[in-house]
Amino acid sequence: MGLGAGQNMVFTVDTLSLGTAGQHFVHMPYRGRIIALHSRVNTVLTGADCDITVKIEGTLVVGLLFTITQSGSAVGDLDSDTPTAAAKNEAGGYFEAGDAVEIESDGGATLGAASFTLVVSAQDR
């Protein structure tokens, strides 16, 4: 399926546990840029916070990281972030068709789960 430049697509990834460090990969079917990452807590976090980072083909996306906090955690809590680097490369959130986008959790929580929504935009570059 092809998209025209500027059209958006959304990918959803569910975690089994934020209490275990892990990586969740999304295959990018076209060239584009990450617009945002959102998380929704599905199971209340206990024990500690959980840090989330995003990488494209192993390169950290600058500015696209956040902490899902344990204190006051509730089902349905939303966290969001957007890339901040202006560079038209992986660090700036740009990817090529076939690249893997990795959503990584540090496993800081004892228990907890979340769903992640990755919003991307097709790009001509």
TAFENJO-V233568 format. One record per residue. N is the residue number from 0. RES is the residue in one letter. SS is DSSP state (@ for helix, = for strand, . for the rest). PSI is psi in degrees with one decimal (none if undefined). NEAR is the number of other ideal C-beta (glycine too) atoms within 8 Angstrom. Layout:
{{N & RES & SS & PSI & NEAR} {N & RES & SS & PSI & NEAR}}
This chain:
{{0 & M & . & 125.5 & 3} {1 & G & . & 148.6 & 4} {2 & L & . & 148.6 & 9} {3 & G & . & 157.7 & 6} {4 & A & . & 133.8 & 7} {5 & G & . & -11.6 & 7} {6 & Q & . & 143.5 & 8} {7 & N & = & 153.6 & 9} {8 & M & = & 148.8 & 10} {9 & V & = & 134.8 & 8} {10 & F & = & 137.2 & 9} {11 & T & = & 135.0 & 8} {12 & V & = & 128.7 & 10} {13 & D & = & 138.4 & 9} {14 & T & . & 149.6 & 13} {15 & L & . & -35.5 & 6} {16 & S & . & 135.4 & 10} {17 & L & . & 1.7 & 15} {18 & G & . & 0.1 & 9} {19 & T & . & 129.8 & 8} {20 & A & . & 137.0 & 6} {21 & G & = & 163.0 & 10} {22 & Q & = & 141.9 & 6} {23 & H & = & 124.9 & 11} {24 & F & = & 143.0 & 8} {25 & V & = & 126.0 & 10} {26 & H & = & 128.0 & 7} {27 & M & . & 117.4 & 14} {28 & P & . & -5.9 & 5} {29 & Y & . & 169.4 & 8} {30 & R & . & 139.9 & 10} {31 & G & = & -159.8 & 13} {32 & R & = & 142.1 & 11} {33 & I & = & 128.9 & 18} {34 & I & = & -41.7 & 9} {35 & A & = & 159.4 & 9} {36 & L & = & 130.9 & 16} {37 & H & = & 148.0 & 10} {38 & S & = & 146.9 & 14} {39 & R & = & 126.9 & 10} {40 & V & = & 127.5 & 15} {41 & N & = & -32.0 & 9} {42 & T & = & 130.1 & 8} {43 & V & = & 135.0 & 9} {44 & L & = & 141.2 & 17} {45 & T & = & 158.4 & 9} {46 & G & . & -57.6 & 9} {47 & A & . & 172.2 & 8} {48 & D & . & 164.5 & 11} {49 & C & = & 122.9 & 15} {50 & D & = & 138.9 & 11} {51 & I & = & 130.9 & 16} {52 & T & = & 163.0 & 11} {53 & V & = & 137.3 & 15} {54 & K & = & 150.3 & 12} {55 & I & = & 118.1 & 15} {56 & E & . & 40.1 & 8} {57 & G & . & -7.4 & 5} {58 & T & = & 126.3 & 9} {59 & L & = & 131.3 & 7} {60 & V & = & 117.0 & 16} {61 & V & = & 128.4 & 11} {62 & G & = & -8.3 & 9} {63 & L & = & 75.8 & 13} {64 & L & = & 148.9 & 8} {65 & F & = & 169.5 & 10} {66 & T & = & 128.0 & 8} {67 & I & = & 113.3 & 18} {68 & T & . & 143.2 & 8} {69 & Q & . & -42.2 & 12} {70 & S & . & 119.1 & 5} {71 & G & . & 9.7 & 4} {72 & S & . & 137.2 & 12} {73 & A & . & 149.3 & 7} {74 & V & . & 131.6 & 7} {75 & G & . & -9.5 & 6} {76 & D & . & 139.2 & 9} {77 & L & = & 134.1 & 7} {78 & D & = & 144.7 & 10} {79 & S & = & 156.3 & 9} {80 & D & = & 162.9 & 9} {81 & T & . & 152.6 & 10} {82 & P & . & 147.7 & 11} {83 & T & . & -15.3 & 6} {84 & A & . & 139.9 & 10} {85 & A & . & -14.0 & 4} {86 & A & . & 140.1 & 8} {87 & K & . & 62.6 & 6} {88 & N & . & -171.7 & 7} {89 & E & @ & -40.6 & 12} {90 & A & @ & -26.5 & 10} {91 & G & @ & 4.9 & 13} {92 & G & . & 9.0 & 14} {93 & Y & = & 142.2 & 13} {94 & F & = & 162.7 & 14} {95 & E & . & 160.7 & 6} {96 & A & . & 131.6 & 7} {97 & G & . & -12.3 & 5} {98 & D & . & 155.8 & 11} {99 & A & = & 127.8 & 9} {100 & V & = & 128.5 & 15} {101 & E & = & 126.0 & 11} {102 & I & = & 119.2 & 15} {103 & E & = & 131.9 & 12} {104 & S & = & 144.3 & 14} {105 & D & . & -5.8 & 9} {106 & G & . & 21.1 & 11} {107 & G & . & -29.9 & 10} {108 & A & . & 155.4 & 15} {109 & T & . & -45.8 & 8} {110 & L & = & 161.5 & 11} {111 & G & = & 154.4 & 17} {112 & A & = & 156.7 & 10} {113 & A & = & 159.2 & 12} {114 & S & = & 140.4 & 10} {115 & F & = & 138.1 & 14} {116 & T & = & 118.4 & 11} {117 & L & = & 119.2 & 15} {118 & V & = & 123.7 & 12} {119 & V & = & 155.4 & 15} {120 & S & = & 134.0 & 11} {121 & A & = & 142.3 & 13} {122 & Q & . & 145.5 & 10} {123 & D & . & -31.1 & 4} {124 & R & . & none & 5}}
